Amino acid sequence: MDNDKGTGVDAIDPSALGLTKVAYAVNETLELLSIGRTALYAAVKRGDLKRVKFGKKTLFYAADLAAFLARLRHLSESDESQVDHGPR
């Protein structure tokens, strides 16, 4: 099994998420993830998402975006399983 960062999350083919390019610029990444620039760079600073520099241009590989989304899903599902769904 091919795991990403030991999280137990299987690697995902970026095309399975509709990612058609190999790498995306910052503005494209913001649009794809539906997040703001501050949240994007916070994820980079935490090490949750990798960026690459090509001259002055910052790029995000589609494979890294897919892995990031898979980790988010995994974390979301584990958080949800810990929530008490008992009667209110």
N, C-alpha and C positions, 0 to 999 in steps of 0.2 A: 504494500500500500504506500502511495506517495503522499506524505503528509507535509503540510506547510508549517514551519516553525514549531513542530511538535504539538500542535493544537488539536490533532485528531481530525482535522478538516482535510478532506481529499482535494487534490488539485483539480481545478475546473478549467475546461477549455473555454477561453474567452469568447469564442464564437457561439457557445451555448447561451451566453448572456447578450448576444447581439452585437458584440464588439467586433467590428470589421477591420479596424486598423491595427497595426502592430504597436503603435504608441500614440498618445494623445497629448496635446498641449494643455496648459493650465486651464484656459477658458473652456475647452472641450471637456476636460475632466470635471470641472465644476458643473457643467450642464448634465453630463452623464450621471453624476452622483447626486445631483440636486442638493448640493450643499454650497455654503459660502466659502470664500477664499480663506477666511480666518480658520474655519473648521478644517479645511484641506491642509493648510500648513501646520495646524496643531496635530493632525494625524501623522504628518511627516516627522514632526519634532518628536512625537512619542515613539516613532519607529513602526507605526502601524501600516504605513504606506511608503514605498520607496519612490524617489524621483531620480532622474538622470539629467545631467546638464549637457547640452550640445551648444557650445559657445555661450551665448546669453539666453538661449532658449531652454526652458524647463519642460521635460517630457515625463510622462507616466506610461510605462509599458502596460499593454492590455492584460497580460498575464498577471501583473502585480495588482491591477484593479480588480480582476476576477478573484484573486486570492483574498484581497481586502474585503470584498463583498461576501465571500464565503465565510470568513472569520466573523464578520458582523452578524450574519445569519446564525452561525453556530452560537455566538454569545447571546443573541436575542432569544434563541430557542432554549438555552440553558437558563437564562433569567426567567423566562416564562414558566419553565417547569418548576421553579422554586416559589412561584406565587401561589398563595392559598386561594383556590377557586371554590371554597366552601360557600354555603348559603349566606346571604347578607341579611 
